[in-house]
Every structure is written in structure tokens, then in C-alpha cells.
Amino acid sequence: MPTRKSSSRRTSHRRYGKKSSQKVKRAMHEMKRGQLKSGRSGKTVKNRKQAIAIGLSEARRAGGKVPSRKGKSSRSRSRRRSR
């Protein structure tokens, strides 16, 4: 059974920092107001997951604690080889 020490230690190993949650929150508010634009095309973002992704990428640029993206390049390479 875990003691209280181990549970308090677990909270210090958060995956996402405060800055990342603030950026995602701001992006969600902008999306709900219809003001969040896509970076490349400039279209209005209407998808919730896309808004979260924009917020996380802004947090990465600002230096927040955010896990790195999962690379799809190695996966697509192995698929090409199998064909």
C-alpha cells in the first residue's frame, strides 16, 4: 500500500506544466468565440482537438513543459517498406 510520501512525489512528475494548460485554455476560448485561426491556411478552427493541438504547440514555443509529439515518420516508413 503506498504511503503519503509516494503520492506527494507523484504530483511533482506532471506531464504538462501550468503554461501549457493556460495556452490550451486560451485557445479553447478563442475557438468558442470563433477567433482562433489555423496557422498556415488562416481558416477558422472549429474542431476541439485542433484547438488543443494549437494551444500545446504555442506552449512548446513558449518553453512550457509539454511532452514531445509522437513521430509518425518512422511508422509511415515501415508501412512503405512492407508494401
RACORUR-V739934 format. One record per pair of residues at least 4 apart in sequence whose C-alpha atoms are under 8 Angstrom apart, sorted by the first residue. I is the first residue (numbers start at 0). J is the second residue. D is the distance in Angstrom with one decimal. If there is no record, write none. Layout:
i->I j->J d->D
i->I j->J d->D
//
This chain:
i->1 j->5 d->6.3
i->1 j->6 d->7.2
i->2 j->6 d->6.8
i->3 j->7 d->6.3
i->4 j->8 d->6.2
i->5 j->9 d->6.2
i->6 j->10 d->6.9
i->7 j->11 d->7.3
i->8 j->12 d->7.3
i->9 j->13 d->7.7
i->14 j->64 d->7.2
i->14 j->65 d->6.5
i->14 j->66 d->6.5
i->15 j->19 d->6.2
i->15 j->20 d->7.3
i->15 j->63 d->8.0
i->15 j->64 d->5.4
i->15 j->65 d->5.0
i->15 j->66 d->7.1
i->16 j->20 d->6.8
i->16 j->63 d->6.3
i->16 j->64 d->4.8
i->16 j->65 d->6.7
i->17 j->21 d->6.3
i->17 j->63 d->7.6
i->17 j->64 d->7.9
i->18 j->22 d->6.2
i->18 j->58 d->6.3
i->18 j->63 d->5.4
i->18 j->64 d->7.3
i->19 j->23 d->6.2
i->19 j->54 d->7.1
i->19 j->55 d->5.9
i->19 j->58 d->4.9
i->19 j->59 d->7.7
i->19 j->63 d->5.8
i->19 j->64 d->6.7
i->19 j->65 d->6.6
i->20 j->24 d->6.0
i->21 j->25 d->6.2
i->22 j->26 d->6.2
i->22 j->54 d->4.9
i->22 j->55 d->6.8
i->22 j->57 d->6.7
i->22 j->58 d->6.0
i->23 j->27 d->6.1
i->23 j->50 d->7.4
i->23 j->51 d->5.5
i->23 j->52 d->7.9
i->23 j->53 d->7.5
i->23 j->54 d->4.1
i->23 j->55 d->6.2
i->24 j->28 d->6.3
i->24 j->54 d->7.5
i->25 j->29 d->6.2
i->25 j->54 d->7.4
i->26 j->30 d->6.1
i->26 j->35 d->6.7
i->26 j->50 d->5.8
i->26 j->51 d->6.9
i->26 j->53 d->7.0
i->26 j->54 d->5.4
i->27 j->31 d->6.2
i->27 j->47 d->7.5
i->27 j->50 d->6.0
i->27 j->51 d->7.0
i->27 j->54 d->8.0
i->28 j->32 d->6.3
i->29 j->33 d->6.1
i->29 j->34 d->5.0
i->29 j->35 d->5.0
i->30 j->34 d->5.8
i->30 j->35 d->4.8
i->30 j->43 d->8.0
i->30 j->44 d->6.3
i->30 j->45 d->6.6
i->30 j->47 d->8.0
i->30 j->50 d->6.7
i->33 j->43 d->6.7
i->33 j->44 d->7.4
i->33 j->45 d->7.8
i->34 j->43 d->6.9
i->35 j->43 d->5.9
i->35 j->44 d->5.7
i->35 j->50 d->7.7
i->36 j->41 d->5.2
i->36 j->42 d->5.4
i->36 j->43 d->4.5
i->36 j->44 d->5.6
i->37 j->41 d->4.7
i->37 j->42 d->5.3
i->37 j->43 d->6.2
i->37 j->44 d->6.0
i->44 j->49 d->7.0
i->44 j->50 d->6.8
i->45 j->49 d->7.8
i->45 j->50 d->7.8
i->46 j->50 d->6.4
i->47 j->51 d->6.4
i->48 j->52 d->6.2
i->49 j->53 d->6.2
i->50 j->54 d->6.3
i->51 j->55 d->6.2
i->52 j->56 d->6.2
i->53 j->57 d->6.2
i->54 j->58 d->6.3
i->55 j->59 d->6.2
i->55 j->65 d->7.1
i->56 j->60 d->6.3
i->57 j->61 d->6.2
i->58 j->62 d->6.2
i->58 j->63 d->5.1
i->58 j->64 d->7.7
i->58 j->65 d->7.2
i->59 j->63 d->5.5
i->59 j->64 d->7.2
i->59 j->65 d->6.3
i->70 j->74 d->7.7
i->71 j->75 d->6.2
i->72 j->76 d->6.2
i->73 j->77 d->6.4
i->74 j->78 d->6.4
i->75 j->79 d->6.3
i->76 j->80 d->6.4
i->77 j->81 d->6.3
i->78 j->82 d->6.6
//
